[in-house]
Amino acid sequence: MNTTGRSILRVKVQARARKTGIERLGPEEFRIKITTPPVKGAANREVIKLLADYLDVPPSSLEIVRGKTSTQKLIAVTFPSP
């Protein structure tokens, strides 16, 4: 994963899971389990929050570019300049 500039991550989301967690499947691929139901964008907000914590970046640096209503998402990450 590129740690400067911008990267695109492939994310598979499982909403309404028993417990929350992130599993790294590859350099730019993740599986995220959240307990939040996919209602009115709540699940997407939870995904952004968890992924931002995992990557140690502010949530504002993440953007869902594809899949806002799907379990398969492409999320752009803009890393701060050193």
KENUZA-197168 format. One record per residue (C-alpha): residue in one letter; x, y, z. Coordinates in steps of 0.25 Angstrom, whole numbers, plus 5000, padded with zeros to 4 digits. Each point is the difference from the previous one (the first is absolute). Example, Ala and Ser with C-alpha at 12.3 -4.5 7.8 and 13.67 -1.06 7.14 Angstrom:
! KENUZA-197168
A504949825031;S500650144998;
//
This chain:
! KENUZA-197168
M500050005000;N500550144996;T500250085013;T500150134993;G499050064991;R498849924997;S499649855000;I498849934996;L499649885010;R499049894997;V499149975012;K499049895002;V499050045011;Q499249915008;A498950085008;R499349955012;A501149915004;R500149945014;K501350095003;T500850114993;G501349974994;I500950024988;E500849894992;R501150044990;L499949914988;G501150064992;P500850134998;E498750084996;E498949915004;F499249995013;R498849925006;I499350095010;K498949945010;I499150105007;T498849995009;T499350124994;P498949974991;P500050064986;V499050115002;K500150154996;G501549994998;A500349955014;A500849884995;N500850094991;R500450105011;E500449885009;V500949944989;I500650144998;K500350015015;L500649865001;L500850014988;A500650145004;D500449955014;Y500649874994;L500850094990;D500350115010;V499450114991;P498950105002;P498649954995;S500050124991;S501149944992;L499149884996;E499050004989;I499149894995;V500150024985;R499249884996;G499049915007;K499350095010;T498849915000;S500849874997;T500849905009;Q501150024990;K500750135001;L501150084994;I500650105011;A501050114996;V501050045011;T500750134999;F501349995009;P500650125005;S501350054995;P501249985009;
//
